[in-house]
Amino acid sequence: MAKKRGRRKTQRRSRRSFNLLNAAELYVQTSILTNGMFNANPVQFITGRTPYLVPRGTVGVIGNAYQPSNTDSVITLPELFGVDSSKTTLVGSTGYTATLGGRSFAADPSAALATITANTKANLMPMLVQTVGTKVFFNILKKATTKQRSMINMGFKAVGVKEVKV
């Protein structure tokens, strides 16, 4: 049979939107991986700003500067790229000093690989359980809150926000 001639139907395309629930799931999964492999949360891993302990009774000033970790099991992205090539010394207002960092994995990547391997071996089972648990939790959450999320999305649409979904 011959193909029908005539106007061709245009294919509808839905708008690309940012799903907040999927973003939350992605952040939790990323956090599980970075905590298991690098012993740092995603923000600490990317920025290199890791918290350090200040002794009780001293007043420390923590600015927005790069604060490398002083433990060997925490690895950050700046350390992998060699940003932490010299030690950072922080001095508190009471005279307390803390020396942080002092290592760069850019010159010797085998040390970083050894640390990542050791962290992964130590945290493999908890990472697997958390990953599976997170996936199951978000699937149940998505199915249980379908009506509520559609109402929120209609509210977003009513106020003119079409690129964000829940």
GUGU-940978 format. One record per atom (N, C-alpha, C, O): residue in one letter; atom name; x, y, z. Coordinates in Angstrom, 1 decimal. Layout:
N
> A  CA  X  Y  Z
...
END
This chain:
166
> M  N  0.8  -1.2  0.0
> M  CA  0.0  0.0  0.0
> M  C  0.9  1.2  0.0
> M  O  1.9  1.3  0.7
> A  N  0.5  2.2  -0.8
> A  CA  1.3  3.4  -0.9
> A  C  1.1  4.3  0.3
> A  O  0.1  4.3  1.0
> K  N  2.2  5.1  0.6
> K  CA  2.2  5.9  1.7
> K  C  1.3  7.1  1.5
> K  O  1.2  7.6  0.4
> K  N  0.6  7.4  2.5
> K  CA  -0.4  8.5  2.5
> K  C  0.3  9.8  2.3
> K  O  1.2  10.1  3.0
> R  N  -0.2  10.6  1.4
> R  CA  0.3  12.0  1.3
> R  C  -0.4  12.9  2.1
> R  O  -1.6  12.7  2.4
> G  N  0.2  14.0  2.5
> G  CA  -0.5  15.0  3.2
> G  C  0.5  15.6  4.3
> G  O  1.7  15.4  4.3
> R  N  -0.1  16.4  5.1
> R  CA  0.7  17.0  6.1
> R  C  1.2  16.0  7.1
> R  O  0.5  15.1  7.6
> R  N  2.4  16.2  7.5
> R  CA  3.0  15.4  8.4
> R  C  2.9  16.0  9.8
> R  O  3.0  17.2  10.0
> K  N  2.5  15.1  10.8
> K  CA  2.3  15.6  12.1
> K  C  3.7  16.0  12.7
> K  O  4.7  15.3  12.6
> T  N  3.7  17.2  13.4
> T  CA  5.0  17.6  14.0
> T  C  5.1  16.9  15.3
> T  O  4.2  16.7  16.1
> Q  N  6.3  16.5  15.6
> Q  CA  6.6  15.7  16.8
> Q  C  6.7  16.7  18.0
> Q  O  7.4  17.7  17.9
> R  N  5.9  16.4  19.0
> R  CA  6.0  17.3  20.2
> R  C  7.2  16.9  21.0
> R  O  7.5  15.8  21.2
> R  N  7.8  18.0  21.5
> R  CA  8.9  17.7  22.4
> R  C  8.7  18.4  23.7
> R  O  8.3  19.6  23.8
> S  N  8.9  17.7  24.8
> S  CA  8.7  18.3  26.1
> S  C  9.8  19.2  26.5
> S  O  11.0  18.9  26.0
> R  N  9.6  20.2  27.3
> R  CA  10.6  21.0  27.7
> R  C  11.6  20.3  28.7
> R  O  11.2  19.4  29.4
> R  N  12.8  20.7  28.6
> R  CA  13.8  20.1  29.5
> R  C  13.6  20.8  30.8
> R  O  13.5  22.0  30.9
> S  N  13.5  20.0  31.9
> S  CA  13.3  20.6  33.2
> S  C  14.3  20.0  34.2
> S  O  14.8  18.9  34.0
> F  N  14.5  20.7  35.3
> F  CA  15.5  20.3  36.3
> F  C  14.6  19.6  37.4
> F  O  13.8  20.3  38.0
> N  N  14.8  18.4  37.7
> N  CA  14.1  17.6  38.7
> N  C  14.8  17.7  40.0
> N  O  15.9  17.1  40.1
> L  N  14.2  18.3  41.0
> L  CA  14.8  18.4  42.3
> L  C  15.0  17.1  43.0
> L  O  16.0  16.9  43.7
> L  N  14.1  16.2  42.9
> L  CA  14.2  14.9  43.5
> L  C  15.3  14.1  42.9
> L  O  16.1  13.4  43.7
> N  N  15.5  14.1  41.6
> N  CA  16.6  13.4  41.0
> N  C  17.9  14.1  41.4
> N  O  18.9  13.4  41.6
> A  N  18.0  15.4  41.5
> A  CA  19.2  16.1  42.0
> A  C  19.6  15.7  43.4
> A  O  20.7  15.5  43.7
> A  N  18.6  15.5  44.3
> A  CA  18.8  15.1  45.6
> A  C  19.4  13.7  45.7
> A  O  20.3  13.4  46.4
> E  N  18.8  12.8  44.8
> E  CA  19.3  11.4  44.8
> E  C  20.7  11.4  44.2
> E  O  21.5  10.6  44.8
> L  N  21.0  12.2  43.2
> L  CA  22.4  12.2  42.7
> L  C  23.4  12.7  43.8
> L  O  24.5  12.1  43.9
> Y  N  23.0  13.7  44.5
> Y  CA  23.9  14.2  45.6
> Y  C  24.1  13.2  46.6
> Y  O  25.3  13.0  47.1
> V  N  23.1  12.4  47.0
> V  CA  23.3  11.4  48.1
> V  C  24.2  10.3  47.5
> V  O  25.1  9.8  48.3
> Q  N  24.0  9.9  46.3
> Q  CA  24.8  8.8  45.7
> Q  C  26.3  9.3  45.6
> Q  O  27.2  8.5  45.8
> T  N  26.5  10.5  45.2
> T  CA  27.8  11.1  45.1
> T  C  28.5  11.2  46.4
> T  O  29.7  10.9  46.6
> S  N  27.7  11.5  47.4
> S  CA  28.2  11.6  48.8
> S  C  28.7  10.2  49.3
> S  O  29.7  10.1  49.9
> I  N  27.9  9.2  49.0
> I  CA  28.3  7.9  49.4
> I  C  29.6  7.5  48.7
> I  O  30.5  6.9  49.4
> L  N  29.8  7.7  47.4
> L  CA  31.0  7.4  46.7
> L  C  32.2  8.2  47.2
> L  O  33.3  7.6  47.5
> T  N  32.0  9.5  47.4
> T  CA  33.2  10.3  47.8
> T  C  33.6  10.0  49.3
> T  O  34.7  10.0  49.6
> N  N  32.6  9.7  50.1
> N  CA  32.9  9.4  51.5
> N  C  33.6  8.0  51.6
> N  O  34.5  7.8  52.3
> G  N  33.2  7.1  50.7
> G  CA  33.8  5.8  50.7
> G  C  35.2  5.7  50.1
> G  O  36.0  5.0  50.6
> M  N  35.4  6.5  49.1
> M  CA  36.7  6.4  48.4
> M  C  37.7  7.5  48.8
> M  O  38.9  7.2  48.9
> F  N  37.2  8.7  49.2
> F  CA  38.1  9.8  49.5
> F  C  37.9  10.3  51.0
> F  O  38.7  11.1  51.4
> N  N  37.0  9.7  51.7
> N  CA  36.7  10.1  53.1
> N  C  36.4  11.6  53.2
> N  O  36.8  12.3  54.2
> A  N  35.7  12.1  52.2
> A  CA  35.3  13.5  52.2
> A  C  33.9  13.6  51.5
> A  O  33.6  12.9  50.6
> N  N  33.1  14.6  52.0
> N  CA  31.8  14.7  51.3
> N  C  32.1  15.4  50.0
> N  O  33.2  15.9  49.7
> P  N  31.1  15.5  49.1
> P  CA  31.4  16.1  47.7
> P  C  31.9  17.5  47.7
> P  O  32.7  17.9  46.9
> V  N  31.4  18.3  48.6
> V  CA  31.8  19.7  48.7
> V  C  33.3  19.8  49.2
> V  O  34.1  20.5  48.6
> Q  N  33.6  19.0  50.2
> Q  CA  35.0  19.0  50.7
> Q  C  35.9  18.4  49.6
> Q  O  37.0  18.9  49.4
> F  N  35.5  17.4  48.9
> F  CA  36.3  16.8  47.9
> F  C  36.6  17.8  46.7
> F  O  37.7  17.9  46.3
> I  N  35.6  18.5  46.3
> I  CA  35.8  19.4  45.2
> I  C  36.6  20.7  45.6
> I  O  37.5  21.1  44.9
> T  N  36.2  21.3  46.7
> T  CA  36.9  22.5  47.1
> T  C  38.2  22.3  47.9
> T  O  39.0  23.2  47.9
> G  N  38.3  21.2  48.6
> G  CA  39.5  21.0  49.4
> G  C  39.4  21.6  50.8
> G  O  40.4  21.5  51.5
> R  N  38.3  22.2  51.1
> R  CA  38.1  22.8  52.4
> R  C  37.6  21.7  53.4
> R  O  36.4  21.3  53.3
> T  N  38.5  21.2  54.2
> T  CA  38.1  20.1  55.2
> T  C  38.1  20.7  56.6
> T  O  39.0  21.5  56.9
> P  N  37.2  20.3  57.4
> P  CA  37.2  20.9  58.8
> P  C  38.3  20.3  59.6
> P  O  38.7  19.1  59.4
> Y  N  38.8  21.1  60.5
> Y  CA  39.8  20.6  61.4
> Y  C  39.4  20.9  62.8
> Y  O  38.6  21.8  63.1
> L  N  40.0  20.2  63.7
> L  CA  39.6  20.3  65.1
> L  C  40.4  21.4  65.8
> L  O  41.7  21.4  65.7
> V  N  39.8  22.3  66.5
> V  CA  40.5  23.3  67.3
> V  C  40.3  23.0  68.7
> V  O  39.2  22.7  69.2
> P  N  41.4  22.9  69.5
> P  CA  41.2  22.5  70.9
> P  C  40.3  23.4  71.6
> P  O  40.1  24.6  71.4
> R  N  39.6  22.8  72.6
> R  CA  38.5  23.5  73.4
> R  C  39.2  24.7  74.1
> R  O  40.2  24.6  74.7
> G  N  38.5  25.8  74.1
> G  CA  39.0  27.0  74.8
> G  C  39.8  27.9  73.9
> G  O  40.1  29.1  74.4
> T  N  40.1  27.5  72.7
> T  CA  40.9  28.4  71.8
> T  C  39.9  28.9  70.8
> T  O  38.9  28.3  70.5
> V  N  40.2  30.1  70.3
> V  CA  39.3  30.7  69.3
> V  C  40.1  30.6  68.0
> V  O  41.1  31.3  67.8
> G  N  39.5  29.9  67.0
> G  CA  40.2  29.8  65.7
> G  C  39.3  30.5  64.7
> G  O  38.1  30.6  64.8
> V  N  40.0  31.1  63.7
> V  CA  39.3  31.8  62.6
> V  C  39.4  31.0  61.4
> V  O  40.5  30.6  60.9
> I  N  38.3  30.6  60.9
> I  CA  38.3  29.8  59.7
> I  C  37.7  30.7  58.6
> I  O  36.6  31.1  58.6
> G  N  38.6  31.0  57.6
> G  CA  38.2  31.9  56.5
> G  C  37.7  31.1  55.3
> G  O  37.4  29.9  55.5
> N  N  37.7  31.7  54.2
> N  CA  37.2  31.0  53.0
> N  C  38.4  30.5  52.2
> N  O  38.3  30.1  51.0
> A  N  39.6  30.4  52.9
> A  CA  40.8  29.9  52.2
> A  C  40.8  28.4  52.1
> A  O  40.0  27.7  52.7
> Y  N  41.6  27.9  51.3
> Y  CA  41.8  26.4  51.1
> Y  C  42.3  25.9  52.4
> Y  O  43.3  26.3  52.9
> Q  N  41.7  24.8  52.9
> Q  CA  42.1  24.2  54.2
> Q  C  42.3  22.7  53.9
> Q  O  41.3  22.0  54.0
> P  N  43.5  22.3  53.6
> P  CA  43.7  20.9  53.4
> P  C  43.6  20.1  54.7
> P  O  43.7  20.6  55.8
> S  N  43.4  18.8  54.5
> S  CA  43.2  17.9  55.6
> S  C  44.6  17.5  56.2
> S  O  45.6  17.5  55.4
> N  N  44.7  17.3  57.5
> N  CA  45.9  16.8  58.0
> N  C  45.9  15.3  58.3
> N  O  46.8  14.8  58.9
> T  N  44.9  14.6  57.8
> T  CA  44.9  13.2  58.0
> T  C  45.2  12.5  56.6
> T  O  44.9  13.1  55.6
> D  N  45.8  11.4  56.7
> D  CA  46.3  10.8  55.4
> D  C  45.2  10.1  54.7
> D  O  45.3  9.8  53.5
> S  N  44.1  9.8  55.3
> S  CA  43.0  9.0  54.6
> S  C  42.0  9.9  53.8
> S  O  41.2  9.4  53.1
> V  N  42.1  11.3  54.0
> V  CA  41.2  12.2  53.3
> V  C  42.0  12.7  52.1
> V  O  43.1  13.3  52.2
> I  N  41.3  12.6  50.9
> I  CA  41.9  13.0  49.7
> I  C  41.0  14.0  49.1
> I  O  39.8  13.7  49.0
> T  N  41.5  15.1  48.6
> T  CA  40.6  16.1  47.9
> T  C  41.1  16.3  46.5
> T  O  42.2  16.0  46.2
> L  N  40.3  16.9  45.7
> L  CA  40.6  17.2  44.3
> L  C  41.8  18.1  44.2
> L  O  42.7  17.9  43.3
> P  N  41.9  19.2  44.9
> P  CA  43.1  20.1  44.8
> P  C  44.4  19.3  45.1
> P  O  45.4  19.6  44.5
> E  N  44.3  18.4  46.1
> E  CA  45.5  17.6  46.4
> E  C  45.9  16.7  45.2
> E  O  47.1  16.5  45.0
> L  N  44.9  16.2  44.5
> L  CA  45.2  15.3  43.4
> L  C  45.8  16.1  42.3
> L  O  46.6  15.6  41.5
> F  N  45.4  17.4  42.1
> F  CA  46.0  18.2  41.1
> F  C  47.2  19.0  41.5
> F  O  47.8  19.7  40.7
> G  N  47.7  18.8  42.7
> G  CA  48.9  19.4  43.2
> G  C  48.8  20.8  43.7
> G  O  49.8  21.5  43.8
> V  N  47.6  21.2  44.1
> V  CA  47.5  22.6  44.7
> V  C  48.1  22.6  46.1
> V  O  48.7  23.7  46.5
> D  N  48.1  21.5  46.8
> D  CA  48.6  21.5  48.2
> D  C  50.1  21.1  48.2
> D  O  50.5  20.1  48.8
> S  N  51.0  21.9  47.5
> S  CA  52.4  21.6  47.4
> S  C  53.2  22.1  48.6
> S  O  54.3  21.6  48.9
> S  N  52.6  23.0  49.4
> S  CA  53.3  23.4  50.6
> S  C  52.4  23.4  51.8
> S  O  51.2  23.3  51.7
> K  N  52.9  23.3  53.0
> K  CA  52.1  23.2  54.2
> K  C  51.4  24.5  54.5
> K  O  51.9  25.6  54.2
> T  N  50.2  24.4  55.0
> T  CA  49.4  25.6  55.4
> T  C  49.4  25.7  56.9
> T  O  49.0  24.7  57.6
> T  N  49.8  26.8  57.5
> T  CA  49.8  26.9  58.9
> T  C  48.8  28.0  59.3
> T  O  48.8  29.1  58.8
> L  N  47.9  27.6  60.1
> L  CA  46.8  28.5  60.6
> L  C  47.1  28.9  62.0
> L  O  47.5  28.0  62.9
> V  N  47.0  30.1  62.3
> V  CA  47.3  30.6  63.7
> V  C  46.0  31.2  64.2
> V  O  45.4  32.1  63.6
> G  N  45.7  30.7  65.4
> G  CA  44.5  31.2  66.1
> G  C  44.8  32.5  66.9
> G  O  45.9  32.9  67.0
> S  N  43.7  33.2  67.4
> S  CA  43.9  34.4  68.1
> S  C  44.6  34.2  69.4
> S  O  45.1  35.2  70.0
> T  N  44.6  33.0  69.9
> T  CA  45.2  32.8  71.2
> T  C  46.6  32.2  71.1
> T  O  47.3  31.8  72.0
> G  N  47.1  32.2  69.8
> G  CA  48.5  31.7  69.6
> G  C  48.5  30.2  69.2
> G  O  49.6  29.7  68.9
> Y  N  47.4  29.5  69.2
> Y  CA  47.4  28.1  68.8
> Y  C  47.7  28.1  67.3
> Y  O  47.1  28.8  66.5
> T  N  48.6  27.2  66.9
> T  CA  48.9  27.0  65.5
> T  C  48.6  25.6  65.1
> T  O  48.8  24.6  65.8
> A  N  48.1  25.4  63.9
> A  CA  47.8  24.1  63.3
> A  C  48.4  24.0  61.9
> A  O  48.2  24.9  61.1
> T  N  49.2  23.0  61.7
> T  CA  49.8  22.8  60.4
> T  C  49.0  21.8  59.6
> T  O  48.8  20.7  60.1
> L  N  48.5  22.1  58.5
> L  CA  47.6  21.3  57.7
> L  C  48.3  21.0  56.4
> L  O  49.0  21.7  55.8
> G  N  47.9  19.8  55.9
> G  CA  48.3  19.4  54.5
> G  C  49.8  19.1  54.4
> G  O  50.4  18.5  55.3
> G  N  50.4  19.6  53.4
> G  CA  51.8  19.3  53.2
> G  C  52.1  18.2  52.2
> G  O  53.2  17.6  52.2
> R  N  51.1  17.8  51.4
> R  CA  51.4  16.7  50.5
> R  C  50.7  17.1  49.1
> R  O  49.7  17.8  49.1
> S  N  51.3  16.6  48.1
> S  CA  50.7  16.8  46.8
> S  C  50.9  15.5  46.0
> S  O  51.9  14.9  45.9
> F  N  49.7  15.0  45.5
> F  CA  49.7  13.7  44.8
> F  C  50.1  13.9  43.3
> F  O  50.2  12.9  42.6
> A  N  50.3  15.1  42.8
> A  CA  50.6  15.3  41.4
> A  C  51.9  14.7  41.1
> A  O  52.1  14.1  40.0
> A  N  52.9  14.8  42.0
> A  CA  54.2  14.3  41.8
> A  C  54.3  12.8  41.9
> A  O  55.0  12.1  41.2
> D  N  53.5  12.2  42.9
> D  CA  53.5  10.8  43.1
> D  C  52.1  10.3  43.2
> D  O  51.5  10.1  44.3
> P  N  51.5  10.0  42.0
> P  CA  50.1  9.5  42.0
> P  C  49.9  8.1  42.6
> P  O  48.7  7.8  42.9
> S  N  50.9  7.4  42.8
> S  CA  50.8  6.0  43.3
> S  C  50.4  6.1  44.8
> S  O  49.7  5.2  45.3
> A  N  50.8  7.1  45.5
> A  CA  50.4  7.3  46.9
> A  C  48.9  7.6  47.0
> A  O  48.2  7.0  47.9
> A  N  48.4  8.4  46.1
> A  CA  46.9  8.7  46.1
> A  C  46.2  7.4  45.7
> A  O  45.1  7.1  46.3
> L  N  46.7  6.7  44.7
> L  CA  46.0  5.4  44.4
> L  C  46.0  4.4  45.5
> L  O  45.0  3.7  45.7
> A  N  47.1  4.3  46.2
> A  CA  47.1  3.4  47.4
> A  C  46.1  3.8  48.4
> A  O  45.4  3.0  49.0
> T  N  46.0  5.1  48.7
> T  CA  45.0  5.6  49.7
> T  C  43.6  5.4  49.3
> T  O  42.8  5.0  50.1
> I  N  43.3  5.7  48.0
> I  CA  42.0  5.5  47.5
> I  C  41.6  4.0  47.5
> I  O  40.5  3.6  47.9
> T  N  42.6  3.1  47.2
> T  CA  42.3  1.7  47.2
> T  C  42.1  1.2  48.7
> T  O  41.1  0.4  48.9
> A  N  42.9  1.7  49.6
> A  CA  42.7  1.3  51.0
> A  C  41.3  1.8  51.5
> A  O  40.6  1.1  52.2
> N  N  40.9  3.0  51.2
> N  CA  39.6  3.6  51.6
> N  C  38.5  2.7  51.0
> N  O  37.5  2.4  51.7
> T  N  38.6  2.4  49.7
> T  CA  37.6  1.7  49.1
> T  C  37.4  0.3  49.7
> T  O  36.3  -0.2  49.9
> K  N  38.5  -0.4  49.9
> K  CA  38.5  -1.7  50.5
> K  C  37.9  -1.7  51.9
> K  O  37.1  -2.6  52.3
> A  N  38.2  -0.7  52.7
> A  CA  37.7  -0.5  54.0
> A  C  36.2  -0.2  54.0
> A  O  35.5  -0.6  54.9
> N  N  35.7  0.5  53.0
> N  CA  34.3  1.0  53.0
> N  C  33.4  0.3  51.9
> N  O  32.3  0.8  51.7
> L  N  33.9  -0.7  51.3
> L  CA  33.2  -1.3  50.2
> L  C  31.8  -1.8  50.6
> L  O  30.8  -1.4  49.9
> M  N  31.7  -2.6  51.6
> M  CA  30.3  -3.2  52.0
> M  C  29.4  -2.1  52.4
> M  O  28.2  -2.0  52.0
> P  N  29.8  -1.1  53.3
> P  CA  28.9  0.0  53.6
> P  C  28.4  0.8  52.4
> P  O  27.3  1.2  52.3
> M  N  29.4  1.0  51.5
> M  CA  29.0  1.7  50.3
> M  C  28.0  1.0  49.5
> M  O  27.0  1.6  49.0
> L  N  28.1  -0.3  49.3
> L  CA  27.1  -1.1  48.5
> L  C  25.8  -1.1  49.2
> L  O  24.7  -0.9  48.5
> V  N  25.7  -1.3  50.5
> V  CA  24.5  -1.3  51.3
> V  C  23.8  0.1  51.2
> V  O  22.6  0.2  50.9
> Q  N  24.6  1.2  51.3
> Q  CA  24.0  2.5  51.3
> Q  C  23.5  2.8  49.9
> Q  O  22.5  3.5  49.7
> T  N  24.3  2.4  48.8
> T  CA  23.8  2.7  47.5
> T  C  22.5  2.0  47.1
> T  O  21.6  2.6  46.6
> V  N  22.4  0.7  47.5
> V  CA  21.2  0.0  47.2
> V  C  20.0  0.6  48.1
> V  O  18.9  0.7  47.6
> G  N  20.3  0.9  49.4
> G  CA  19.3  1.4  50.2
> G  C  18.8  2.8  49.7
> G  O  17.6  3.1  49.8
> T  N  19.7  3.6  49.2
> T  CA  19.3  4.9  48.7
> T  C  18.4  4.8  47.5
> T  O  17.4  5.5  47.3
> K  N  18.8  3.9  46.6
> K  CA  18.0  3.6  45.4
> K  C  16.6  3.2  45.7
> K  O  15.6  3.6  45.2
> V  N  16.5  2.2  46.6
> V  CA  15.2  1.7  47.1
> V  C  14.4  2.8  47.7
> V  O  13.2  3.0  47.4
> F  N  15.0  3.6  48.6
> F  CA  14.4  4.6  49.3
> F  C  13.8  5.7  48.3
> F  O  12.6  6.1  48.5
> F  N  14.6  6.1  47.4
> F  CA  14.1  7.1  46.4
> F  C  13.0  6.6  45.5
> F  O  12.1  7.3  45.1
> N  N  13.1  5.3  45.1
> N  CA  12.0  4.7  44.3
> N  C  10.7  4.7  45.1
> N  O  9.7  5.0  44.6
> I  N  10.8  4.3  46.4
> I  CA  9.6  4.2  47.2
> I  C  9.0  5.7  47.4
> I  O  7.8  5.9  47.3
> L  N  10.0  6.6  47.7
> L  CA  9.6  8.0  47.9
> L  C  8.9  8.6  46.7
> L  O  7.9  9.3  46.8
> K  N  9.4  8.3  45.5
> K  CA  8.8  8.8  44.3
> K  C  7.4  8.2  44.0
> K  O  6.5  9.0  43.6
> K  N  7.2  7.0  44.3
> K  CA  5.9  6.4  44.1
> K  C  4.9  6.8  45.1
> K  O  3.8  7.0  44.9
> A  N  5.4  7.0  46.4
> A  CA  4.5  7.4  47.5
> A  C  4.1  8.8  47.4
> A  O  3.0  9.2  47.9
> T  N  4.9  9.6  46.8
> T  CA  4.5  11.1  46.8
> T  C  4.2  11.6  45.4
> T  O  4.4  12.8  45.1
> T  N  3.7  10.7  44.5
> T  CA  3.3  11.1  43.1
> T  C  2.3  12.3  43.1
> T  O  2.5  13.2  42.4
> K  N  1.2  12.1  43.9
> K  CA  0.1  13.1  43.9
> K  C  0.6  14.4  44.4
> K  O  0.4  15.5  43.9
> Q  N  1.4  14.4  45.5
> Q  CA  1.9  15.6  46.2
> Q  C  2.8  16.3  45.2
> Q  O  2.8  17.5  45.1
> R  N  3.7  15.6  44.6
> R  CA  4.7  16.2  43.7
> R  C  4.0  16.8  42.5
> R  O  4.4  17.8  42.0
> S  N  2.9  16.2  42.0
> S  CA  2.2  16.7  40.8
> S  C  1.5  18.0  41.2
> S  O  1.4  19.0  40.4
> M  N  1.0  18.1  42.4
> M  CA  0.4  19.4  42.9
> M  C  1.5  20.4  43.0
> M  O  1.2  21.6  42.7
> I  N  2.6  20.1  43.5
> I  CA  3.7  21.1  43.6
> I  C  4.1  21.6  42.3
> I  O  4.4  22.7  42.0
> N  N  4.2  20.6  41.3
> N  CA  4.6  21.0  39.9
> N  C  3.6  21.9  39.3
> N  O  3.9  22.8  38.5
> M  N  2.3  21.6  39.6
> M  CA  1.2  22.5  39.1
> M  C  1.4  23.9  39.7
> M  O  1.1  24.9  39.0
> G  N  1.8  24.0  40.9
> G  CA  2.0  25.3  41.6
> G  C  3.2  26.0  40.9
> G  O  3.1  27.2  40.7
> F  N  4.2  25.3  40.6
> F  CA  5.4  25.9  39.9
> F  C  4.9  26.4  38.6
> F  O  5.3  27.5  38.2
> K  N  4.1  25.6  37.9
> K  CA  3.7  26.0  36.5
> K  C  2.8  27.3  36.6
> K  O  2.8  28.1  35.7
> A  N  2.0  27.3  37.7
> A  CA  1.0  28.5  37.9
> A  C  1.8  29.8  38.1
> A  O  1.3  30.8  37.6
> V  N  2.9  29.7  38.7
> V  CA  3.7  31.0  39.0
> V  C  4.7  31.2  37.9
> V  O  5.4  32.2  37.9
> G  N  4.7  30.4  36.9
> G  CA  5.6  30.6  35.7
> G  C  6.9  29.9  35.7
> G  O  7.7  30.2  34.8
> V  N  7.2  29.1  36.7
> V  CA  8.4  28.3  36.7
> V  C  8.2  27.0  36.0
> V  O  7.6  26.1  36.6
> K  N  8.7  26.9  34.8
> K  CA  8.4  25.7  34.0
> K  C  9.7  24.8  33.9
> K  O  9.6  23.7  33.4
> E  N  10.8  25.3  34.4
> E  CA  12.0  24.5  34.2
> E  C  12.4  23.7  35.4
> E  O  13.4  22.9  35.4
> V  N  11.6  23.8  36.5
> V  CA  11.9  23.1  37.7
> V  C  10.7  22.1  38.1
> V  O  9.6  22.5  38.0
> K  N  11.1  20.9  38.4
> K  CA  10.1  19.9  38.8
> K  C  10.5  19.2  40.1
> K  O  11.7  19.3  40.4
> V  N  9.5  18.7  40.8
> V  CA  9.8  18.0  42.0
> V  C  9.5  16.5  41.8
> V  O  9.7  15.7  42.7
END
